[in-house]
Amino acid sequence: MATSSPLPVAGPPRFFVTARAPLARFPGESKTAIFTPVRPAVHDATTGAFLAAIPLPPGVRSSWQVLAAAPDNRTFVLSGWTGPDSPLRFFRVHLAEDGSPSDPIPVPGLQSDALGAGYVIALSPDATRLAYAVSIPGGVKVSVVDLATGRRHDWSSQAPVVTGLAWAPDGRRIALVVGGWGIGVLDLGSQGSDLLTATRLVKPGDDLPLLEAVAYTPDGSALIYSAGHAVMRIPVDGGGEPRVLARLTLPADASMTLRFSLDGTGRYLLFAHRWRVFRVDLVDGSTTSMPIKADEHSGEGDSPDVAW
C-alpha cells in the first residue's frame, strides 16, 4: 500500500468529534430493547459547544463509540450501527474550515467483517488507510485496509486483546498496546501473518497492568501512552526509561484506564468521562474540562468516544 505525506497540521485543534452508541431502553419487563439512534457530532475544541451533527451513510442507523482522526483535525473515520446482531460500517468525513461536515463516504472492504466488541481503529497520517484491531475466536486480529480500494493485510495472534493503535508519522509502522504483553511496534513491511512475530516489543506490560492507549509524537521519536491515569512518554527505540508527562485526577467513578486522542501538534491530549471532555496540555501538565453539548438526547447514554 502506498504511503504519502501526512496531512498538514494547522496548529492547535479547533474541533473535536464525538460518537456514541444508540440509546437502548427496555420498556416494562420486556427483554427486547428499543433503540433510539443518535448521530456523531462536531464540537468546538475550546468550549465543547455543539457545532453540527454528522450525517450517516445509507444503511447506517446510528453512530457507534469508535472513531479516529488524522493529524489535520479535519479528517475523521467513524463507525456506524446498522442494527441488532449486524456488522458495523465505517465511513469517512471531512470538516470544512467552519467545522461543517461533508457527506459521509463509506469505507470499502469491511462490509463482510462481523465486527463486534473489543476493537479499536486508527487512521493513517495521510488519511488513506485504516488500521483496526478486533477480537476473534481464540485471539485478536489487526488489519490495515486501503480506504480507496479495500485491499487489506491481516495479522493475528493468540493475545487476548489490543486496546490501542497508532500510526507512525511515516506511515510504515503501527504502535499497538497488547493486553498481557505490552507496547510494541508492528512493521507493516512484514510479509507474515503472526502479529507478535512482526511486532518489536518497546515496553513490557508486566509492571504496567492498566495500559490502554498509545500515540506517536509528531517527529516519530517517542510513544505517548496511558498507564492507569498517568500519561507517559518513552523513546520508540526502547533505549530510555519512561517519563511521566501528567498524572490525572479523575472522579471516583471513572474507568481505571484512560483512552485518549492526541492532537496533530503532539501537545494536547483529549479524553472523555461521562459528558465532559478533558484537555491536557502535555507541556505544562494543566488540565481543562468542559461539558459536551449535543443537539439530541444530550447527557443520555454512556460517555461518548472523542477524537481530534
FENNORKA-V602289 format. One record per helix or strand of 2 or more residues. SS is the DSSP state (hx for helix, st for strand). FROM is the first residue (numbers start at 1). LEN is the number of residues. If there is no record, write none. Layout:
SS/FROM/LEN ; SS/FROM/LEN
This chain:
st/15/5 ; st/23/3 ; st/34/3 ; st/41/4 ; st/50/4 ; st/62/8 ; st/75/7 ; st/89/7 ; st/105/2 ; st/120/4 ; st/129/8 ; st/139/8 ; st/152/6 ; st/162/6 ; st/173/6 ; st/182/6 ; st/199/6 ; st/211/6 ; st/222/6 ; st/230/6 ; st/243/5 ; st/261/2 ; st/268/6 ; st/276/6 ; st/287/5 ; st/305/3
